[in-house]
Amino acid sequence: MTTLITNARLIDPEAGRVFPGSVLLRNGVIAEVFDTPDPAIGTDHVPQDARIDAGGKCLAPGIVDIGVKICEPGERHKESYGSAGQAAAAGGVTTIVTRPDTRPAIDTPEVLEFIRRRANEAAPVNVLPMAALTKGREGREMTEIGFLMDAGAVAFTDCDRVVRDTKVLSRAMTYARALGALIVGHPQDPALSTGAATTSGKFASLRGLPAVSPMAERMGLDRDIALVEMTGVRYHADQITTARALPPLERAKRNGFDVTAGISMHHLTLNEFDIADYRTFFKVKPPLRAEDDRQAVVEAVRTGLIDVIGSFHTPQDEESKRLPFEEAASGAVGLETMLPVLLRLYHSGDLDLPTLFRALSLNPARRLGLDCGRLAKSAPADLVLFDPDKPVILDRFQLRSKSKNTPFDGARLQGKVVQTFVNGTSVYRSA
């Protein structure tokens, strides 16, 4: 199968540049990247119906989204692999890396095999599962990491259930280190953060909401980094959202530890004032931070200190969200909205497009040892074609996810996905 995409603005996160060019796709990989919008040499044999004129729109590596919750098994009414896969394709996400916080947790090879089979049947995009670090995500006994890796697990995490017992965590990290497994941690001190609905400060006090200090994130990260130093394990912090957590992250990298960090789209584009009207669609975990923190983490993404941006897609049904703020479930959907929302940072001048796709595509692919995330010859033909300037008013009821819990309902955005390719095949095309 051959496709030639011409007249595009190519975004190359490896080279850090944007340039006019064309891309030839053949047999599921990128066969050639041309520095000209309309190449002739080597493309004469491509039939006319296999040519796509991008019309000057942007072509970038498909997004690799680490930390997506799919609610199979246990809560299929909130999200299935079919609905999540369609939402991902419409959002330019070509690889979703799923969380194990399902019911039951993905903590055995048998459950993992069920997940992989369902994903292959229903999702039009690539699906890579993470597995639980401890059985039942209860923090008492580690899972069979080796068997789970053999079954296809790409990383291990208990998600937002932080392992409280440091000895259990250290043993799991030591075992993972011997197998070369990646541990994904949630840097929070659980004693401080349990029950919190917002970040501590004057604003939280005025709203009368239970709050957590940003130091809880710093303390959780300090503990995890100390264990990384002790065990030598490969470690990824799922979300670094506060300025206070950035210095220990920087020191860990400077000291040569195998540590990377991520952040959610929501913490890059929203702040604590967005919950002023007690709108529960803005309740996420960790809670939204102060504007100073938001600016600090945006700068950390720009410099590369924070490596990865994810949607942290967390579907919740209406019954879980239509509750008082303290009682409402945390989380927001983001597979379909992530790219147009993050393009706010491009239009504001905070991040350029290569930097954005370094964090969305290149870095997460590298962290997981994948070949995708690059706009280069022989790389997988997982690509997104999008118009960064297209005005959009977001309507949550038009989202393809089963759950509609987005904080951006009614927001005026700039940016729309035009077409998504997975292994060279078009899996989404806008009307």
C-alpha positions as CSV (number, residue, x, y, z in Angstrom):
1,M,0.0,0.0,0.0
2,T,1.4,3.4,-1.1
3,T,0.4,6.9,-0.2
4,L,2.1,10.2,-1.1
5,I,1.3,13.2,1.1
6,T,2.4,16.4,-0.6
7,N,2.4,20.1,0.1
8,A,2.6,19.7,3.9
9,R,4.4,21.6,6.7
10,L,6.5,18.8,8.2
11,I,7.1,18.8,11.9
12,D,10.3,16.9,12.8
13,P,10.7,16.7,16.6
14,E,14.1,15.0,16.3
15,A,15.7,17.7,14.2
16,G,13.6,20.4,15.9
17,R,12.4,22.0,12.7
18,V,9.3,22.7,10.6
19,F,9.7,22.8,6.8
20,P,7.7,22.4,3.6
21,G,7.8,18.9,2.2
22,S,6.2,15.6,1.3
23,V,6.2,12.1,2.7
24,L,5.9,8.8,0.9
25,L,4.3,5.9,2.8
26,R,4.7,2.4,1.7
27,N,3.9,-1.0,3.4
28,G,3.3,0.6,6.8
29,V,6.4,2.6,7.1
30,I,7.8,6.0,5.9
31,A,9.6,5.2,2.7
32,E,10.9,8.7,2.0
33,V,10.8,12.2,3.4
34,F,11.2,15.0,0.8
35,D,12.3,18.6,1.4
36,T,10.0,19.8,-1.4
37,P,6.2,20.2,-1.4
38,D,5.7,18.4,-4.7
39,P,8.4,15.8,-5.4
40,A,8.7,14.2,-8.8
41,I,11.8,12.0,-8.6
42,G,10.9,8.6,-7.1
43,T,7.2,9.4,-7.0
44,D,6.2,9.2,-10.6
45,H,4.8,5.7,-10.1
46,V,2.4,6.8,-7.4
47,P,-1.2,6.7,-8.8
48,Q,-3.3,9.9,-8.5
49,D,-5.8,8.3,-6.2
50,A,-2.9,7.5,-3.7
51,R,-1.9,11.1,-3.5
52,I,-3.0,13.5,-0.7
53,D,-2.6,17.2,-1.1
54,A,-2.1,18.5,2.5
55,G,-2.8,22.1,1.4
56,G,-0.1,23.5,3.6
57,K,-1.4,21.8,6.7
58,C,0.9,20.3,9.3
59,L,2.0,16.7,9.2
60,A,3.6,15.3,12.4
61,P,4.4,11.9,14.0
62,G,1.3,10.5,15.7
63,I,0.8,11.1,19.4
64,V,1.9,8.4,21.8
65,D,-0.3,8.9,24.9
66,I,0.9,7.4,28.1
67,G,-1.6,6.9,30.9
68,V,-5.0,6.4,29.2
69,K,-7.7,4.7,31.2
70,I,-10.0,2.3,29.2
71,C,-12.7,1.0,31.4
72,E,-12.6,-2.6,30.3
73,P,-13.0,-4.8,32.2
74,G,-15.5,-3.6,34.8
75,E,-16.9,-0.3,33.7
76,R,-17.5,-0.7,30.0
77,H,-20.4,1.8,30.2
78,K,-17.8,4.6,30.7
79,E,-15.4,3.7,27.9
80,S,-14.6,0.7,25.7
81,Y,-11.7,-0.1,23.5
82,G,-13.9,0.7,20.5
83,S,-15.0,4.1,21.6
84,A,-11.6,5.1,23.0
85,G,-9.9,3.9,19.8
86,Q,-12.2,6.1,17.7
87,A,-11.6,9.1,20.0
88,A,-7.9,8.5,19.8
89,A,-7.9,8.4,16.0
90,A,-10.0,11.6,15.8
91,G,-7.5,13.3,18.1
92,G,-4.3,12.3,16.2
93,V,-3.3,9.7,18.9
94,T,-1.9,6.7,17.1
95,T,-0.6,4.8,20.2
96,I,-2.4,4.6,23.5
97,V,-0.6,3.2,26.6
98,T,-3.3,2.1,28.9
99,R,-3.5,2.2,32.7
100,P,-4.2,-1.0,34.8
101,D,-6.7,0.7,37.2
102,T,-9.6,-1.4,35.9
103,R,-12.0,-3.7,37.8
104,P,-10.3,-6.0,38.3
105,A,-6.9,-4.5,38.0
106,I,-4.6,-5.7,35.2
107,D,-2.3,-7.7,37.5
108,T,-2.2,-11.2,35.9
109,P,-1.1,-12.4,32.4
110,E,-4.7,-13.8,31.9
111,V,-6.3,-10.4,32.4
112,L,-3.6,-8.8,30.2
113,E,-4.2,-11.3,27.4
114,F,-7.9,-10.4,27.5
115,I,-7.1,-6.7,27.3
116,R,-4.8,-7.2,24.3
117,R,-7.3,-9.4,22.5
118,R,-10.1,-6.8,23.0
119,A,-7.9,-4.0,21.9
120,N,-6.8,-5.8,18.7
121,E,-10.4,-6.5,17.9
122,A,-11.9,-3.1,18.6
123,A,-9.4,-0.3,18.4
124,P,-8.1,1.2,15.1
125,V,-5.0,2.5,16.8
126,N,-2.0,0.8,18.5
127,V,-2.8,-0.2,22.1
128,L,0.0,-1.0,24.6
129,P,-1.0,-2.0,28.1
130,M,0.7,-1.2,31.4
131,A,0.3,-3.7,34.3
132,A,-0.2,-3.2,38.0
133,L,2.9,-3.1,40.1
134,T,1.3,-4.8,43.1
135,K,-1.5,-7.4,43.2
136,G,-4.9,-5.6,43.2
137,R,-3.0,-2.3,43.3
138,E,-3.1,-2.8,47.1
139,G,0.5,-2.1,47.8
140,R,1.2,-5.3,49.6
141,E,2.7,-7.9,47.2
142,M,4.3,-7.3,43.9
143,T,2.9,-8.8,40.7
144,E,4.6,-11.4,38.5
145,I,6.5,-8.7,36.6
146,G,8.4,-11.2,34.4
147,F,5.3,-13.1,33.3
148,L,3.5,-9.8,32.7
149,M,6.3,-8.5,30.5
150,D,6.2,-11.8,28.5
151,A,2.5,-11.2,28.0
152,G,3.1,-7.7,26.6
153,A,3.2,-5.2,29.5
154,V,5.3,-2.2,28.6
155,A,5.5,-0.7,32.2
156,F,4.3,-1.2,35.7
157,T,2.3,1.1,37.9
158,D,-0.3,1.3,40.6
159,C,-1.5,4.6,39.2
160,D,-2.8,7.0,41.8
161,R,-2.8,4.3,44.6
162,V,0.7,5.1,45.9
163,V,2.6,2.2,47.4
164,R,2.8,3.3,51.0
165,D,5.1,0.5,52.2
166,T,8.6,1.7,51.1
167,K,10.0,-1.8,51.6
168,V,7.5,-3.3,49.2
169,L,8.2,-0.6,46.7
170,S,12.0,-1.1,47.0
171,R,11.7,-4.8,46.5
172,A,9.5,-4.3,43.4
173,M,12.0,-1.8,42.0
174,T,14.9,-4.1,42.6
175,Y,13.1,-7.0,40.8
176,A,12.1,-4.6,38.0
177,R,15.7,-3.4,37.6
178,A,16.9,-7.0,37.1
179,L,14.3,-7.4,34.3
180,G,14.8,-4.0,32.7
181,A,11.2,-3.1,33.4
182,L,9.9,0.5,33.6
183,I,8.2,1.6,36.8
184,V,5.7,4.5,36.5
185,G,5.2,6.3,39.8
186,H,2.6,8.8,41.0
187,P,4.6,11.3,43.0
188,Q,2.3,12.2,46.0
189,D,2.6,11.7,49.7
190,P,-0.5,9.6,50.2
191,A,-1.1,10.7,53.8
192,L,-1.2,14.4,52.8
193,S,-3.1,14.0,49.5
194,T,-5.9,11.6,50.4
195,G,-9.2,13.3,50.2
196,A,-7.9,16.5,48.7
197,A,-10.0,18.3,46.1
198,T,-7.8,21.3,45.3
199,T,-4.4,22.8,46.0
200,S,-3.9,24.5,49.4
201,G,-3.8,28.3,49.5
202,K,-6.0,31.3,49.9
203,F,-8.2,30.3,47.0
204,A,-8.9,26.8,48.5
205,S,-9.7,28.4,51.9
206,L,-12.1,30.8,50.4
207,R,-13.9,28.0,48.6
208,G,-14.0,25.8,51.7
209,L,-12.6,22.8,49.9
210,P,-10.2,20.1,51.3
211,A,-6.7,20.9,50.0
212,V,-3.3,19.4,49.6
213,S,0.0,21.2,49.8
214,P,2.3,21.2,46.7
215,M,4.9,19.7,49.0
216,A,3.0,16.4,48.9
217,E,4.2,16.0,45.3
218,R,7.8,17.1,46.2
219,M,7.9,14.6,49.1
220,G,6.5,11.7,47.0
221,L,9.1,12.4,44.3
222,D,11.9,12.7,46.8
223,R,11.1,9.3,48.1
224,D,10.8,7.7,44.7
225,I,14.1,9.2,43.5
226,A,15.9,7.9,46.6
227,L,14.7,4.4,45.8
228,V,15.7,4.9,42.2
229,E,19.2,5.8,43.4
230,M,19.2,2.7,45.7
231,T,17.9,0.2,43.1
232,G,18.9,1.6,39.7
233,V,15.5,1.0,38.2
234,R,14.1,2.8,35.2
235,Y,11.5,5.2,36.5
236,H,9.0,7.6,35.0
237,A,7.0,10.1,37.2
238,D,3.5,10.2,35.6
239,Q,2.7,13.8,36.5
240,I,5.0,16.6,37.8
241,T,2.6,19.6,38.3
242,T,4.3,21.9,40.8
243,A,7.3,24.2,40.7
244,R,8.6,22.7,44.0
245,A,9.0,19.2,42.4
246,L,11.2,20.5,39.6
247,P,14.5,20.9,41.5
248,P,14.7,17.3,42.7
249,L,13.8,16.1,39.1
250,E,16.6,18.3,37.7
251,R,19.1,16.9,40.2
252,A,18.1,13.3,39.5
253,K,18.7,13.8,35.8
254,R,21.9,15.7,36.4
255,N,23.1,12.8,38.6
256,G,22.5,10.3,35.8
257,F,19.6,8.4,37.1
258,D,17.3,6.8,34.6
259,V,14.4,9.1,35.4
260,T,11.8,10.8,33.1
261,A,8.7,12.8,33.9
262,G,5.3,13.5,32.4
263,I,2.5,16.0,32.8
264,S,-1.1,16.2,31.8
265,M,-2.6,18.5,29.2
266,H,-4.9,19.9,32.0
267,H,-2.1,21.1,34.2
268,L,-0.4,22.8,31.3
269,T,-3.5,24.8,30.2
270,L,-5.7,25.3,33.4
271,N,-5.2,26.5,36.9
272,E,-6.9,26.5,40.3
273,F,-9.1,29.4,39.5
274,D,-10.9,27.3,36.9
275,I,-12.8,25.5,39.7
276,A,-14.2,28.8,41.0
277,D,-17.8,27.8,40.2
278,Y,-17.3,24.3,41.7
279,R,-17.5,22.8,38.2
280,T,-16.6,19.2,38.8
281,F,-15.5,18.6,35.2
282,F,-12.4,20.6,36.4
283,K,-11.7,18.1,39.2
284,V,-8.6,16.1,38.2
285,K,-5.9,14.3,40.1
286,P,-3.5,15.8,41.2
287,P,-5.7,18.9,41.6
288,L,-5.2,22.0,39.4
289,R,-2.4,24.1,40.6
290,A,-1.6,27.8,41.0
291,E,-0.8,29.9,37.9
292,D,2.8,30.2,39.0
293,D,3.1,26.4,39.0
294,R,1.4,26.2,35.6
295,Q,3.9,28.6,34.1
296,A,6.8,26.8,35.7
297,V,5.8,23.4,34.2
298,V,5.2,24.9,30.8
299,E,8.8,26.2,30.9
300,A,10.0,22.8,32.1
301,V,8.4,21.2,29.0
302,R,10.0,23.8,26.8
303,T,13.5,23.1,28.2
304,G,13.0,19.3,28.2
305,L,13.1,18.9,32.0
306,I,9.6,17.4,31.8
307,D,9.8,14.9,29.0
308,V,6.2,13.8,28.2
309,I,2.7,15.3,27.8
310,G,-0.3,13.0,28.2
311,S,-4.0,13.4,28.1
312,F,-4.5,11.2,31.3
313,H,-7.8,10.3,29.7
314,T,-10.1,9.3,32.6
315,P,-13.7,8.7,31.6
316,Q,-16.4,9.3,34.3
317,D,-20.1,9.0,33.8
318,E,-22.6,11.8,34.6
319,E,-23.6,10.2,37.9
320,S,-20.0,10.3,39.1
321,K,-19.5,14.0,38.2
322,R,-22.9,15.5,39.0
323,L,-22.1,15.6,42.8
324,P,-20.8,18.2,45.2
325,F,-17.2,19.0,44.4
326,E,-15.7,17.1,47.3
327,E,-17.6,13.9,46.5
328,A,-17.3,14.0,42.7
329,A,-15.0,11.6,40.9
330,S,-11.7,13.0,39.6
331,G,-10.6,12.9,36.0
332,A,-11.4,14.2,32.5
333,V,-11.5,12.7,29.0
334,G,-8.7,14.0,26.7
335,L,-7.9,11.7,23.8
336,E,-9.9,13.7,21.3
337,T,-9.3,17.2,22.8
338,M,-5.6,17.0,23.6
339,L,-4.1,18.4,20.4
340,P,-6.4,21.4,20.0
341,V,-6.1,22.2,23.7
342,L,-2.3,22.1,23.7
343,L,-2.1,24.2,20.6
344,R,-3.1,27.0,22.9
345,L,0.5,26.9,24.1
346,Y,1.7,27.2,20.5
347,H,-0.6,30.1,19.6
348,S,0.5,31.9,22.8
349,G,4.2,31.5,21.9
350,D,5.0,29.3,24.9
351,L,5.9,26.2,22.9
352,D,6.8,25.7,19.3
353,L,5.5,22.8,17.3
354,P,8.7,20.7,17.3
355,T,8.9,21.0,21.1
356,L,5.3,20.1,21.5
357,F,5.6,17.0,19.4
358,R,8.9,16.1,21.1
359,A,6.8,15.7,24.3
360,L,3.7,14.2,22.6
361,S,5.4,11.7,20.2
362,L,9.1,11.4,20.2
363,N,9.9,11.2,24.0
364,P,7.1,8.8,25.0
365,A,8.0,6.5,22.1
366,R,11.7,6.6,23.1
367,R,10.9,6.0,26.8
368,L,8.9,2.8,25.8
369,G,11.5,1.7,23.3
370,L,9.2,2.2,20.3
371,D,10.2,3.0,16.7
372,C,7.4,5.4,16.2
373,G,7.2,9.1,17.2
374,R,9.6,10.2,14.4
375,L,9.2,11.7,11.0
376,A,12.1,9.8,9.4
377,K,12.7,7.2,6.7
378,S,11.9,3.6,7.9
379,A,9.9,4.8,10.9
380,P,6.3,3.4,11.3
381,A,3.9,5.4,9.2
382,D,1.9,6.6,12.3
383,L,1.1,10.2,11.4
384,V,-1.3,13.0,12.1
385,L,-2.3,15.7,9.6
386,F,-3.8,18.8,11.2
387,D,-4.7,22.4,10.7
388,P,-3.3,24.4,13.6
389,D,-5.3,27.5,12.8
390,K,-8.8,26.0,12.3
391,P,-11.2,27.6,14.8
392,V,-13.3,25.1,16.8
393,I,-15.9,25.5,19.5
394,L,-15.8,22.3,21.5
395,D,-19.1,20.5,22.0
396,R,-18.7,17.6,24.4
397,F,-21.7,15.8,23.1
398,Q,-19.8,15.5,19.7
399,L,-16.9,13.6,21.3
400,R,-16.5,10.0,20.4
401,S,-15.8,8.8,23.9
402,K,-18.7,7.3,25.8
403,S,-18.1,9.6,28.7
404,K,-18.3,13.4,28.0
405,N,-16.5,14.7,31.1
406,T,-14.3,17.4,29.6
407,P,-13.5,20.8,31.2
408,F,-13.3,22.3,27.7
409,D,-17.0,22.1,26.8
410,G,-17.9,25.3,24.9
411,A,-14.2,26.4,24.8
412,R,-13.0,28.3,21.7
413,L,-10.0,26.5,20.4
414,Q,-7.7,26.7,17.4
415,G,-6.6,23.4,15.8
416,K,-8.3,20.5,14.1
417,V,-7.1,17.0,13.1
418,V,-7.7,16.4,9.4
419,Q,-6.5,12.9,9.0
420,T,-4.8,10.2,11.1
421,F,-2.7,7.3,9.8
422,V,-1.7,4.1,11.6
423,N,0.8,1.8,9.8
424,G,0.2,3.9,6.7
425,T,-3.6,3.3,6.7
426,S,-6.0,6.1,7.2
427,V,-8.0,5.5,10.4
428,Y,-9.7,8.9,10.6
429,R,-10.6,11.6,8.2
430,S,-12.5,14.7,9.2
431,A,-15.7,15.6,7.3
